[in-house]
Amino acid sequence: MNFFTYLIVIVGVIIGGGSTLAIVFAMFGTLGYKIYRKLKYGISLYD
């Protein structure tokens, strides 16, 4: 395998890992926001 193949693989890993981390943080952020609204305003978690 040459240099460009390794470069493409490294870029793919960085992009895939970054998007996965963004999804995980967004999921926990949304869950935290819904729990905050439930505790403060009594709004349903499903709204």
C-alpha positions in Angstrom: 0.0 0.0 0.0 1.3 3.4 -0.9 1.3 6.7 0.9 -2.0 7.9 -0.6 -3.9 4.8 0.4 -2.7 5.3 4.0 -3.7 9.0 3.8 -7.2 8.1 2.6 -7.6 5.5 5.3 -6.5 8.0 8.0 -8.8 10.7 6.7 -11.7 8.2 6.7 -11.0 7.2 10.3 -10.9 10.8 11.4 -14.2 11.7 9.6 -16.0 8.5 10.9 -14.8 9.0 14.4 -15.7 12.7 14.5 -19.2 12.0 13.2 -19.7 9.2 15.7 -18.6 11.4 18.6 -20.9 14.2 17.4 -23.9 11.8 17.4 -23.0 10.5 20.9 -22.6 14.0 22.4 -25.8 15.2 20.7 -27.7 12.2 22.1 -26.6 12.9 25.7 -27.2 16.6 25.2 -30.7 16.1 24.1 -31.4 13.7 26.9 -30.0 16.1 29.4 -32.1 19.0 28.0 -35.2 16.9 28.2 -34.6 15.9 31.8 -33.9 19.5 32.7 -37.2 20.6 31.1 -39.0 17.8 32.9 -37.6 18.8 36.3 -38.0 22.6 35.9 -41.2 22.9 33.9 -42.9 19.5 34.3 -42.9 19.0 30.5 -43.2 15.4 29.2 -40.0 13.7 28.1 -41.7 12.7 24.9 -42.5 16.2 23.6 
